[in-house]
Amino acid sequence: MNAEGRTRLNQMPEWTALGKHREQLGDTHLRELFAADPGRGTGYTLTVGDLHLDYSKHLVTDETLDLLRELAAAADVAGLRDAMFRGEKINTTEDRAVLHTALRAPREAVVEVDGENVVPGVHAVLDKMAAFSERVRSGEWTGHTGRRIRNVVNIGIGGSDLGPAMAYGALRSFTDRGLTVRFVSNVDGADLHEAVRDLDAAETLFIIASKTFTTIETITNATSARDWLLTELRADQAAVAKHFVALSTNAEKVADFGIDTANMFEFWDWVGGRYSFDSAIGLSLMIAIGPDRFRELLDGFHLVDEHFRTAPAEANAPLLLGLLGVWYGAFFDAQSHAVLPYSHYLSKFTAYLQQLDMESNGKSVDRDGNPVEWQTGPVVWGTPGTNGQHAYYQLIHQGTKVIPADFIGFAEPVGDLRPGLVAQHDLLMANFFAQTQALAFGKTPEEVRAEGVAEELVPHKTFRGNHPTTTVLAKELTPSVLGQLIALYEHKVFVQGAIWNIDSFDQWGVELGKVLAKRVEPALTEGAEVPGLDESSKALVAKYRALRGR
Ligand SMILES: O=P(O)(O)OC[C@H]1O[C@H](O)[C@H](O)[C@@H](O)[C@@H]1O
């Protein structure tokens, strides 16, 4: 029992029942599950908005799904979900509400934090972003020398980078091709250098994105960008107002930097960094795709929010995906989860999900501060599918690890591809369908032998199969569909955090490295003694200084 009288997860009878069920399931093969139920391929599916989800290739039966849903009920996932939507402070270690869902709520919605309806403020910022985006896109907003803006550089890191960078890539075919949009995040000067080296400063707008406006990487890059701009334009500080805008919750720090707070787009402490890209943090994306497309994206998010909030457990897609992850982590010892988009436009999708999932659920104490005795968040990884097929899929097919995987694909190619390239789409998708089939059903020794393979090679050419996958299929990758996909994963992560009883909305684990970096820096630059530096790190710092000739 914890302080609130909740039974610990691994002491719940529902958990024990799942453990017993897992033993009974043993090595049951997907081939057997499909043979036993001819309707499985169509029955184990769900539709959410434009997303068709097939979960038939999972190592589950009706009983598994019932038991998992009973676990969700015992853990009161629905109760925590409703508390989140109501604006309660469910991020207990930071005493904050968790209201990214309010960022895409319709104008007339009412969502209160501390007795105040936050929705009008959300829409006021969206309107301000839309007006600004239109001024940039039309050429009305000009730089210091009167030239129109043709380049936008977003400087931010983590949640202030990954979302807009991923979505810009995903929605490239909806972007204004007359604008160059780039993203700088790494404190390695090479990132900024490569982003601006071929740009004309007179036509460049920097968007400084930082919730706290204290993140050292971002402030360092923003300062270097300001120096670059002023040097290139041979201008004084006055030029900053025409070339820098800020996205932040911290007006004071924004003003300190020299950015006019009239050009600051605000958001709020109830938006977590990794849940922020549909807030002001999306400004670079809105400039690229235009306000109407951005609103379609928000509508896509909202559609899945409503689904998660209202759909019954049997038809609730984020609940199902969350439970499947819990199942594999706890009862199959799966350590990782692959996300494999069959869309080049989703190249950065998995990197975005890494922060969303791993920063949210990479925790080892529960909400009461007790160590957890069960697996929490998996390692999330993956790259666009066909490239992965020629690299690491070998390990998924024939390695020793259990790696549940999500396959995401689209019926139609997007964009203005030449007809010859459109024709390639069927080949892409043939791979998509073939892979999940091979992973699920494998190839038996008998099948290999029947092909006349020499006996000594049979074990090498046999595929065990039984590798679980989810297939997510949609017609086309539109702004709305992207919003739906992201919200699906956001709520999946929520479900898992709720069951594991961890705070999915703090990130204390990131802090230690930041503090230590600040302490170590003077050792590199001035050779200063750093109290408490361990022997290994001391020797490495000395080596570094020697290599730099210091
Ligand atoms: O937006 P910022 O305040 O600059 O924060 C940027 C990022 O850095 C932090 O270290 C957190 O781990 C992330 O959750 C956050 O998204």
The ligand as an ORCA input file, in Angstrom:
! r2SCAN-3c Opt
* xyz 0 1
  O      12.636     24.864    -23.310
  P      13.767     24.825    -22.370
  O      13.436     25.431    -21.034
  O      14.988     25.502    -22.975
  O      14.149     23.335    -22.097
  C      14.621     22.480    -23.095
  C      14.718     21.041    -22.609
  O      15.740     20.936    -21.649
  C      15.549     20.334    -20.398
  O      16.765     19.920    -19.922
  C      14.526     19.236    -20.304
  O      15.056     17.987    -20.040
  C      13.625     19.138    -21.503
  O      12.399     18.614    -21.066
  C      13.404     20.483    -22.152
  O      12.520     20.317    -23.230
*
